[in-house]
Amino acid sequence: MEDGLYSGRRNQIGNDGLWSAPEGNHIILEVKTTDAYRMSMDTIAGYREKLIREQKINENSSVLIVVGREDTGELEAQVRGSRHAWDIRLISADALAKMIILKENSDEEETGRKIRNILTPVEYTRVDALVDVVFTTATDVEHDLEEAVAPSVSEAISVTARTNDVTGPELLNQKRSTIVNAMSHLVGDNLLKRTRAMYWSSDRKSRIACTISKRYENGPGYWYAFHPKWQSFLTDAEISYLVLGCMGRNDAFAIPLSKLESYLDDFNTTGAGDSMYWHIHLNEMENGDIHLVIPRKENICIMENRVTLSD
């Protein structure tokens, strides 16, 4: 994201902002509180043309007008009637905020990509692309609910694991928020939400992947899935942890990526390719200590990785 000019200046391009997407396209941002005053579509389209000439963006770019109020009928008519209609899209600030929340609560890169595509001009005579966005997002939300109901590694448990309670998404989110606050203090920087499970500092140097499990009776312990995309995310940081949250305890366990990777070859896995993940199992001992289970080897006490959580 690149800030534009708050007010126009002579001989400078007057766009309000510039967004660059990972897919390689660019969005020129124009922000209006209301559509009470007519806007020149030629002027706004001119920002795009000038940015292309100055090689700040490529032809794969468009304009997004963000309006603070819901009543945008006049402005919509202006866009439709303009010769630049195929390069301009319009969205309310409220709808844009909802898209941000949806993206941040997702844990799949594909969901983010498809959400971003909505902001670019697309001809919707055929609505397959919109259906694809809805389906992908719904599937991602379904995965979030699965975390609240049962561990994703349940098929690898040799005995039927049962819980004393059913933990809903709200309690899981509260626990995750408490953990992220504690980890922000630990790394000495405010951790920002990138996806449901992944958080990073503003300079991207500190990162965590945070996952949570309920306590299971027939173990006893906690079960997690560690995904390759989390490993890739953590690898690009100077400080990185997989943080394992435990419902029913006032602590979490922050395992440095380097320590975790030394055990990955020993962990059981499920799936292949992009759908593969490692199984991580914590045993809770009678004295309250937590051990990381290493299949076919001696378990490792990880109390040195304990992070105390405040209420």
FENTA-V393584 format. One record per backbone hydrogen bond with DSSP energy under -1.0 kcal/mol. NH is the residue of the N-H (numbers start at 1). CO is the residue of the C=O. If there is no record, write none. Layout:
BEGIN
nh->{NH,NH}
co->{CO,CO}
END
This chain:
BEGIN
nh->{2,4,5,12,16,17,18,19,21,24,26,27,28,29,30,32,44,45,46,47,48,49,50,51,52,53,54,55,56,57,61,62,63,64,65,66,67,68,72,76,77,78,79,80,81,82,85,87,89,91,93,96,97,98,99,100,101,102,103,104,105,106,112,113,114,115,116,117,119,120,131,132,133,134,135,136,137,138,139,140,141,142,143,144,145,146,147,149,150,154,156,157,172,173,174,175,176,177,178,179,180,181,182,183,184,185,186,187,188,189,192,194,195,196,199,200,201,204,207,208,209,210,211,213,216,217,219,221,222,224,226,231,232,233,234,235,237,238,239,241,242,243,244,245,247,249,252,253,254,255,257,260,261,263,266,267,270,275,276,277,278,279,280,282,283,285,288,291,292,293,297,300,302,305,306,307,309}
co->{18,16,15,9,29,29,2,27,25,21,60,19,62,17,64,66,40,41,42,43,44,45,46,47,48,49,50,52,51,51,59,26,87,28,89,30,91,32,70,72,73,74,75,76,77,79,82,84,63,65,67,92,93,94,95,96,97,98,99,100,101,103,108,109,110,111,112,113,116,117,127,128,129,130,131,132,133,134,135,136,137,138,139,140,141,142,143,145,146,151,153,154,168,169,170,171,172,173,174,175,176,177,178,179,180,181,182,183,184,184,200,198,198,106,208,192,206,201,239,199,241,197,243,245,221,162,217,216,282,280,278,227,228,229,230,231,234,205,205,207,255,209,253,211,213,246,307,244,305,242,240,256,257,260,263,263,277,272,273,270,226,268,224,222,291,289,285,283,300,281,294,292,290,302,303,252,250}
END
